[in-house]
């Protein structure tokens, strides 16, 4: 019997530990990488790019086509071409004729168009892989910010609940004093008013937390997540050293676009070269129970002599598009430099705010204790005491807000430096 009770108690303890186990940001990130729809789409895009590269390579191998044709003429026509020596008696004619055959066409020289297309597909595959990592970097950043904002609201809620509990205790104390005639009844109404205000703020925070949790579930891609208990994060040890922004994938992506633009210029130039093809075919001509096997092998050269400026316009278009890419790259570099500088300044401001809010909270606690003593001694009004309590709550709220704002600013810098892409 005793053993059963011990086992039951142990089971209950283990169950409670499992139920209270907090979900971590790392667990959410792992779930996001597995279930987020945007990441899944990006992975499919990578597969498509691999198929496109393979397709471009296979175009260089040419193509084999089967063909068939049936003709009915008004009178007999020669079934197959005449070749010397010509013997009129050997000429076969038929009114109904059917042709069946196969043809192989191989591009020998296309002005390097096919080769450049292969290179473009290879660069495009690299570009899509980079976009996948940048998408992951963006999503993890967004998730981290939502997580931090939720934790911040939990801290504010905890502070408000403590404030509410303190006000409730004060209300009971004042009520006893009113009964003894030591305090006026209006003081009870003042505390009631403040309690209702706190209650409304707690409800507002609860609604905000619910909204943030819904956003977390959406970005992770799992509507069944249990976010009832979220693990707090330790303050980051911030340090920063200059980096070469050319190592960032956002810049590498612009470099790839520039290379693709140059290759497209080469493709536009290819229209000024002759096109050389190797052709081979075999066919069977049939009619009037007669048939003839025909085959041929040859080369063809096509050269566009004049097209009223179409090639020239296509070339100019490719050149102008490359200029656009170069300007976009320059804009991206300036944008990254500006945002990194802004992020660093925001972190400095957030750290200054943490230090200031910490001191404000310390002073607010001292003022609250002084005003409490004065009110209980009857040398000051309840208004001064409640004002001190409210100031203490605001100071505590500002402190927690500053703590998590610092983490958000550091997270933003990590996002700019693409530190989440490989997580």
C-alpha positions as CSV (number, residue, x, y, z in Angstrom):
1,X,0.0,0.0,0.0
2,X,2.8,2.4,0.9
3,X,4.8,1.4,-2.2
4,X,1.7,2.2,-4.3
5,X,1.4,5.6,-2.8
6,X,5.0,6.4,-3.4
7,X,4.8,5.2,-7.0
8,X,1.6,7.3,-7.5
9,X,3.2,10.4,-6.0
10,X,6.3,9.9,-8.2
11,X,4.1,9.5,-11.3
12,X,2.2,12.7,-10.5
13,X,5.4,14.6,-9.9
14,X,6.8,13.4,-13.3
15,X,3.5,14.3,-15.0
16,X,3.6,17.8,-13.6
17,X,7.2,18.3,-14.6
18,X,6.3,17.3,-18.2
19,X,3.3,19.6,-18.3
20,X,5.3,22.5,-17.0
21,X,8.2,22.0,-19.3
22,X,8.7,25.3,-21.2
23,X,9.0,25.4,-25.0
24,X,12.3,27.0,-26.1
25,X,13.0,29.4,-29.0
26,X,15.4,26.7,-30.3
27,X,12.6,24.2,-30.5
28,X,10.4,26.7,-32.3
29,X,13.2,27.4,-34.8
30,X,13.6,23.7,-35.6
31,X,9.8,23.3,-36.1
32,X,9.9,26.4,-38.3
33,X,12.6,24.9,-40.6
34,X,10.5,21.8,-40.9
35,X,7.0,23.2,-41.3
36,X,7.1,26.8,-42.5
37,X,5.3,27.1,-45.9
38,X,7.7,29.7,-47.3
39,X,10.7,27.6,-46.6
40,X,9.0,24.6,-48.1
41,X,8.2,26.7,-51.2
42,X,11.9,27.8,-51.4
43,X,13.0,24.2,-51.2
44,X,10.8,23.4,-54.1
45,X,12.3,26.3,-56.0
46,X,15.7,24.8,-55.5
47,X,14.5,21.5,-57.0
48,X,13.0,23.4,-59.9
49,X,16.4,25.2,-60.5
50,X,18.2,21.8,-60.6
51,X,15.7,20.6,-63.2
52,X,16.2,23.8,-65.2
53,X,20.0,23.3,-65.2
54,X,19.6,19.7,-66.3
55,X,17.2,20.8,-69.0
56,X,19.7,23.4,-70.3
57,X,22.5,20.8,-70.4
58,X,20.3,18.3,-72.3
59,X,19.5,20.9,-75.0
60,X,23.1,20.6,-76.1
61,X,22.5,17.0,-77.0
62,X,20.0,17.8,-79.7
63,X,16.6,16.1,-80.2
64,X,15.1,13.0,-81.9
65,X,11.7,13.4,-83.5
66,X,9.3,10.8,-85.0
67,X,7.2,12.0,-87.8
68,X,4.4,10.6,-89.9
69,X,2.3,12.0,-92.7
70,X,-0.5,10.8,-95.0
71,X,-1.4,12.4,-98.3
72,X,-4.1,11.7,-100.8
73,X,-3.6,13.2,-104.3
74,X,-5.9,13.8,-107.2
75,X,-3.9,11.3,-109.2
76,X,-0.8,9.2,-108.9
77,X,2.3,10.9,-107.7
78,X,5.9,9.7,-107.6
79,X,6.3,7.7,-104.3
80,X,10.0,8.6,-103.7
81,X,12.6,10.8,-105.3
82,X,14.2,9.7,-108.5
83,X,17.9,9.0,-108.6
84,X,20.1,8.3,-111.6
85,X,20.2,6.3,-113.7
86,X,16.6,7.1,-114.5
87,X,14.5,4.2,-115.8
88,X,10.9,5.2,-116.5
89,X,9.7,1.7,-115.8
90,X,11.0,1.8,-112.3
91,X,9.1,4.9,-111.3
92,X,6.5,4.0,-108.8
93,X,3.4,6.2,-108.3
94,X,0.6,6.2,-105.8
95,X,-2.4,8.3,-105.1
96,X,-2.5,7.5,-101.4
97,X,1.0,7.9,-99.8
98,X,2.1,7.4,-96.2
99,X,5.4,8.6,-94.7
100,X,7.0,7.3,-91.5
101,X,10.4,8.2,-90.1
102,X,12.7,9.7,-87.5
103,X,14.9,12.7,-87.4
104,X,17.9,13.7,-85.3
105,X,19.0,17.3,-85.0
106,X,22.1,18.4,-83.1
107,X,23.2,22.0,-82.6
108,X,26.9,22.2,-83.5
109,X,27.4,25.9,-83.1
110,X,24.9,28.5,-81.9
111,X,27.1,31.5,-81.2
112,X,27.7,30.1,-77.7
113,X,24.0,30.6,-76.8
114,X,23.5,27.1,-75.4
115,X,26.7,27.2,-73.4
116,X,25.7,30.6,-71.9
117,X,22.3,29.3,-71.0
118,X,23.8,26.4,-69.1
119,X,26.0,28.9,-67.2
120,X,23.0,31.1,-66.4
121,X,21.1,28.1,-65.0
122,X,24.0,27.1,-62.8
123,X,24.3,30.7,-61.5
124,X,20.5,30.8,-61.0
125,X,20.7,27.6,-58.9
126,X,23.2,29.3,-56.7
127,X,21.1,32.4,-56.5
128,X,18.0,30.4,-55.4
129,X,20.0,28.6,-52.8
130,X,21.1,32.0,-51.4
131,X,17.5,33.2,-51.4
132,X,16.5,30.1,-49.4
133,X,19.1,31.0,-46.8
134,X,18.0,34.6,-46.7
135,X,14.4,33.6,-46.4
136,X,15.3,31.4,-43.4
137,X,17.3,34.2,-41.9
138,X,14.3,36.5,-42.3
139,X,11.8,34.0,-40.8
140,X,14.0,33.2,-37.8
141,X,14.5,36.9,-37.1
142,X,10.7,37.5,-37.3
143,X,10.1,34.5,-35.0
144,X,12.7,35.7,-32.5
145,X,11.2,39.2,-32.3
146,X,7.7,37.8,-31.8
147,X,9.1,35.5,-29.0
148,X,10.9,38.4,-27.3
149,X,7.8,40.6,-27.5
150,X,5.7,37.8,-25.9
151,X,8.2,37.4,-23.1
152,X,8.2,41.1,-22.5
153,X,4.5,41.2,-22.2
154,X,4.7,38.2,-19.8
155,X,7.0,40.3,-17.6
156,X,4.7,43.3,-17.7
157,X,1.8,41.1,-16.8
158,X,3.8,39.6,-13.9
159,X,4.5,43.1,-12.7
160,X,0.9,44.2,-13.0
161,X,-0.3,41.1,-11.1
162,X,2.1,41.9,-8.3
163,X,0.8,45.5,-8.4
164,X,-2.8,44.2,-8.3
165,X,-2.0,42.0,-5.4
166,X,-0.4,44.9,-3.5
167,X,-3.4,47.1,-4.2
168,X,-5.8,44.3,-3.0
169,X,-3.8,44.0,0.3
170,X,-3.9,47.8,0.6
171,X,-7.6,47.8,0.1
172,X,-8.2,45.3,2.9
173,X,-5.9,47.2,5.2
174,X,-7.7,50.5,4.5
175,X,-11.0,48.8,5.0
176,X,-10.0,47.8,8.5
177,X,-8.8,51.3,9.2
178,X,-12.1,52.7,7.9
179,X,-14.0,50.5,10.3
180,X,-11.9,51.8,13.1
181,X,-12.4,55.4,12.0
182,X,-8.7,56.0,11.2
183,X,-9.2,56.5,7.4
184,X,-12.0,58.1,5.3
185,X,-14.2,55.8,3.2
186,X,-13.2,57.8,0.1
187,X,-9.8,56.1,0.3
188,X,-11.5,52.8,-0.5
189,X,-13.0,54.2,-3.6
190,X,-9.6,55.5,-4.8
191,X,-8.1,52.0,-4.4
192,X,-11.1,50.4,-6.2
193,X,-10.6,52.8,-9.1
194,X,-6.9,51.9,-9.4
195,X,-7.7,48.2,-9.2
196,X,-10.2,48.4,-12.1
197,X,-7.6,50.3,-14.1
198,X,-5.0,47.5,-13.4
199,X,-7.6,44.8,-14.3
200,X,-8.2,46.5,-17.7
201,X,-4.5,46.7,-18.4
202,X,-4.0,43.0,-17.6
203,X,-6.8,42.1,-19.9
204,X,-5.3,44.2,-22.7
205,X,-1.9,42.5,-22.2
206,X,-3.6,39.0,-22.3
207,X,-5.2,39.9,-25.6
208,X,-1.8,41.1,-27.0
209,X,-0.1,37.9,-25.8
210,X,-2.8,35.8,-27.5
211,X,-2.3,37.8,-30.8
212,X,1.5,37.3,-30.6
213,X,1.1,33.6,-30.0
214,X,-1.2,33.3,-33.0
215,X,1.5,35.0,-35.1
216,X,4.2,32.6,-33.8
217,X,2.1,29.6,-34.7
218,X,1.5,31.1,-38.2
219,X,5.2,31.8,-38.9
220,X,6.3,28.4,-37.5
221,X,3.6,26.7,-39.6
222,X,2.1,24.7,-36.8
223,X,-1.3,25.6,-35.3
224,X,-1.1,23.0,-32.6
225,X,1.9,24.4,-30.8
226,X,1.6,24.5,-27.0
227,X,2.8,28.0,-26.1
228,X,1.4,28.0,-22.6
229,X,4.9,28.0,-21.1
230,X,7.7,29.8,-22.9
231,X,11.3,29.6,-21.7
232,X,12.9,33.0,-20.9
233,X,16.0,34.1,-22.7
234,X,19.2,35.2,-21.0
235,X,20.5,38.7,-21.9
236,X,23.0,38.6,-24.8
237,X,26.6,39.4,-24.3
238,X,26.9,41.9,-27.1
239,X,30.1,42.4,-29.1
240,X,30.7,43.7,-32.6
241,X,33.6,43.8,-35.0
242,X,33.7,45.2,-38.5
243,X,32.9,42.7,-41.2
244,X,33.4,42.7,-44.9
245,X,29.9,43.1,-46.2
246,X,30.9,41.5,-49.5
247,X,30.8,38.2,-47.5
248,X,27.1,38.7,-47.0
249,X,24.7,36.6,-49.1
250,X,22.7,39.7,-50.0
251,X,25.8,41.1,-51.8
252,X,26.7,37.6,-53.2
253,X,23.2,37.5,-54.7
254,X,23.7,40.8,-56.4
255,X,27.1,39.6,-57.7
256,X,25.3,36.5,-59.2
257,X,22.7,38.8,-60.8
258,X,25.5,40.9,-62.4
259,X,27.1,37.7,-63.8
260,X,23.8,36.5,-65.2
261,X,23.3,40.0,-66.8
262,X,26.7,39.7,-68.5
263,X,25.8,36.3,-69.8
264,X,22.5,37.6,-71.2
265,X,24.5,40.2,-73.1
266,X,26.5,37.3,-74.6
267,X,23.3,35.5,-75.6
268,X,22.1,38.7,-77.3
269,X,25.4,38.8,-79.2
270,X,25.0,35.1,-80.3
271,X,22.3,36.3,-82.8
272,X,25.1,37.9,-84.9
273,X,26.8,34.5,-85.4
274,X,25.8,31.7,-87.9
275,X,23.9,28.8,-86.6
276,X,25.3,25.4,-87.5
277,X,23.2,22.2,-87.2
278,X,23.8,18.5,-87.9
279,X,20.8,16.7,-89.2
280,X,20.2,13.0,-89.9
281,X,16.9,11.4,-90.9
282,X,15.5,8.0,-91.9
283,X,12.0,7.5,-93.4
284,X,9.9,4.9,-95.1
285,X,7.6,6.0,-98.0
286,X,4.7,3.7,-98.7
287,X,1.9,3.5,-101.3
288,X,0.2,0.9,-103.5
289,X,1.9,-1.9,-101.6
290,X,5.2,-0.4,-102.5
291,X,7.7,1.1,-100.1
292,X,11.1,2.7,-100.1
293,X,13.6,3.4,-97.3
294,X,15.2,6.8,-97.5
295,X,18.0,8.3,-95.3
296,X,20.1,11.4,-95.3
297,X,22.9,13.0,-93.3
298,X,23.9,16.6,-93.5
299,X,24.8,20.0,-92.1
300,X,22.9,23.2,-92.3
301,X,24.1,26.8,-91.7
302,X,21.7,29.6,-91.1
303,X,22.8,33.2,-90.9
304,X,20.5,36.1,-90.1
305,X,21.7,38.7,-92.6
306,X,19.3,41.5,-91.8
307,X,16.4,41.8,-89.3
308,X,15.6,45.5,-89.4
309,X,17.4,46.1,-86.0
310,X,15.7,43.4,-83.9
311,X,19.1,41.9,-82.7
312,X,20.5,45.3,-82.0
313,X,17.5,46.2,-79.8
314,X,17.8,42.9,-78.0
315,X,21.4,43.6,-77.3
316,X,20.7,47.1,-76.0
317,X,18.0,45.8,-73.8
318,X,20.4,43.3,-72.2
319,X,23.0,46.0,-71.7
320,X,20.5,48.3,-70.0
321,X,19.2,45.5,-67.8
322,X,22.7,44.9,-66.6
323,X,23.1,48.6,-65.7
324,X,19.9,48.3,-63.6
325,X,21.5,45.3,-61.7
326,X,24.6,47.3,-61.1
327,X,22.6,50.2,-59.6
328,X,20.6,47.8,-57.5
329,X,23.8,46.3,-56.2
330,X,25.1,49.8,-55.3
331,X,21.8,50.6,-53.6
332,X,21.9,47.3,-51.6
333,X,25.5,48.0,-50.3
334,X,24.5,51.5,-49.2
335,X,21.4,50.2,-47.6
336,X,23.2,47.5,-45.6
337,X,25.9,49.9,-44.4
338,X,23.2,52.4,-43.3
339,X,21.1,49.8,-41.5
340,X,24.2,48.3,-39.7
341,X,25.1,51.7,-38.4
342,X,21.6,52.4,-37.4
343,X,21.4,49.0,-35.6
344,X,24.6,49.7,-33.7
345,X,23.3,53.1,-32.5
346,X,20.0,51.6,-31.5
347,X,21.8,49.0,-29.4
348,X,23.8,51.8,-27.7
349,X,20.6,53.7,-27.0
350,X,18.9,50.5,-25.7
351,X,21.8,49.8,-23.3
352,X,21.6,53.4,-22.0
353,X,17.9,53.0,-21.5
354,X,18.5,49.7,-19.5
355,X,20.9,51.5,-17.2
356,X,18.6,54.5,-16.7
357,X,15.5,52.4,-16.1
358,X,17.3,50.2,-13.6
359,X,18.2,53.3,-11.6
360,X,14.6,54.7,-12.0
361,X,13.2,51.4,-10.6
362,X,15.5,51.5,-7.6
363,X,14.4,55.1,-6.8
364,X,10.8,54.2,-7.4
365,X,10.9,51.4,-4.8
366,X,12.4,53.7,-2.2
367,X,9.8,56.4,-2.9
368,X,7.0,53.9,-2.6
369,X,8.3,52.7,0.8
370,X,8.6,56.3,2.0
371,X,5.1,57.2,0.9
372,X,3.6,54.1,2.4
373,X,5.2,54.9,5.8
374,X,3.9,58.5,5.6
375,X,0.4,57.4,4.6
376,X,0.1,54.8,7.3
377,X,1.4,57.4,9.8
378,X,-1.3,59.8,8.6
379,X,1.1,62.6,7.5
380,X,0.3,62.3,3.7
381,X,-2.8,61.5,1.6
382,X,-3.6,58.2,-0.2
383,X,-3.2,60.0,-3.5
384,X,0.6,60.4,-2.9
385,X,0.9,56.8,-1.9
386,X,-1.0,55.5,-5.0
387,X,0.9,57.9,-7.2
388,X,4.2,56.4,-5.8
389,X,2.9,52.8,-6.4
390,X,1.9,53.6,-9.9
391,X,5.3,55.3,-10.6
392,X,7.0,52.2,-9.3
393,X,4.9,50.0,-11.6
394,X,5.7,52.2,-14.6
395,X,9.4,52.1,-13.7
396,X,9.3,48.3,-13.5
397,X,7.5,48.2,-16.9
398,X,10.1,50.5,-18.4
399,X,12.9,48.4,-17.1
400,X,11.5,45.1,-18.6
401,X,10.7,46.9,-21.8
402,X,14.2,48.2,-22.1
403,X,15.7,44.8,-21.4
404,X,13.8,43.1,-24.2
405,X,14.1,46.1,-26.5
406,X,17.9,45.7,-26.2
407,X,17.5,42.0,-27.2
408,X,15.3,42.9,-30.1
409,X,17.9,45.5,-31.4
410,X,20.7,42.9,-31.0
411,X,18.5,40.4,-32.9
412,X,18.1,42.9,-35.7
413,X,21.8,43.4,-36.0
414,X,22.2,39.6,-36.2
415,X,19.6,39.5,-38.9
416,X,21.5,42.1,-40.9
417,X,24.7,40.1,-40.5
418,X,22.8,37.0,-41.6
419,X,23.7,35.0,-38.5
420,X,20.4,33.0,-38.6
421,X,20.8,31.6,-42.1
422,X,22.9,28.6,-41.0
423,X,20.9,27.7,-37.9
